Amino acid sequence: MNMKFGHAQPFTRLEDPALLTGAGRFVADAAAAVGAAAAFMVRSPYAHAAFAFANLDAVRARPGVRLVLTAEDMAGTGAMPLGAVVPVVGEDHMWNPQRPILAAGIARHVGDGIAFIVADTLDAARDAAEALEIDWEPREAVADMESALADGAPAVWPQRAGNAAFTSEIGDAAAVDQAFASAARVVRVRLVNNRVVTNYLEPRGVLHLDAGAVAALHRGASLLPAGVSRIEGAFERGDAVLMRGPDGAEIGRGLVAYDSDHAERII
């Protein structure tokens, strides 16, 4: 077996010499050099809970605190956009929960942002967050998909019964049913995707995409090699990479199916 291109094999780190010799440069260093303020997000410790703030005025008056935002302050900004639209069956269009930038009275997952604090220093912002008095009312929650889809499961969004975001179909359902019905043997397997979001993985490279590829991704399609115009970085199969559009803006992240050497040859 050739392990040169094997999944999760070790790779040469490019950043270590600078970090080990004190030459590393960090965003925090640049911020400190210009006296930039620091921000801290207050997040829910509960998977599902109602909440209310008790002392916002006192926290806003603390020394060094410049700004404390809650959902009430963000009311005019609208909901976070839904980037990908998937064709659905059983309803006219894909349902959008209108997720607010900051949770408004109900936290719907652990880590849901409920308040945003800006202060002169990060310590001051953290102190303000710890001083914030929050009345919590924990509610019933479930932590796995099967339980969330079961009859009687607590609703994540009260206006969406059943907790299913959408139902989408691809292919010929009748032909598939016929194939299974006529098969000599049918094997069933239960698959669990333990990681479907790459946002928290350190990216190892960049894929620069053309406008057609960007449009395809926004429609929910997969990225094809023809849509990649340029590659940056040295990465292995399975690594996380950034995807940037023609204007250089990041449009997403993903796990690559090829290492950088093979990807260069393909495009």
C-alpha positions, 0 to 999 in steps of 0.5 A: 500500500502506498501511504504517500497519499494516504488519508490523514498521513503526517505532513511537513508543517510550514509555520513551525520555524517562525513560531519556534524562533519568535518571528510569528505574527498574529492578528492579536499583535496587530490589533494591540499595536493600533489599540483596537477594541476587543469583542466577546460573544456570550453564548448559551450553555443550554441546548434549549432554553428561554432566557432574559437579561436582568442587568444590561444597563449596569454591564453597559456602564462598566469601565472599559465597556464600549458596547453591549448588543442583544437581539433587541439592538439587532432588530433592524438588521434582519436574519442571517442569509440562507446561502444554499437553496436546495430543490425540495419536494412536498412544499413550494420552496426550501424553508428558512428559519429566519435565524437571528444574528443574536438569539431573541429570548430562546437559545436553540443550541449550546453555544447559541450567541445571545449577547455581543460585548465590545470593550477596551481589552479582552479581559474587560469584555470577559469580565463584563460577560461574567457580570451579565445576569441571565435568567435561564429557563431550560427546556426539553432538548434532544441531541441526535437526529433520530430522536429529533424526528420522532413523534412528539419530539420538542420542536427546535422552531415552533413553526416547523413541526417535525424538525425536518429542515427539508426533503429533497429527492434526486433520481428516479424513485420508481426505478430504484424501488423496482430495482430493490423489489427485483433484487435477489438480496437486499443489504441495509446499512446505517450511516452516521456522518460525524462531521459535515461542517469544516468551519472549525478545521484549520485550512491547509490551502485555498481553491480559487474558483471561477464565477460558474463554480461559485454559482453552482455551489450557491445552488447546492451543487458539488464542486468540479475540477473544471471550476477551479482556476488556481490552487494555493498551499500544500495539502493532502487528501481529506484536508480542509481548504478555503474556497474563494471566488473571483473577487477573493472573498471566501465563499466556503470551506470543504474537505478535498478529495485530492492532494495538492499535487494531484489537484494541480494536474487535474485542473 
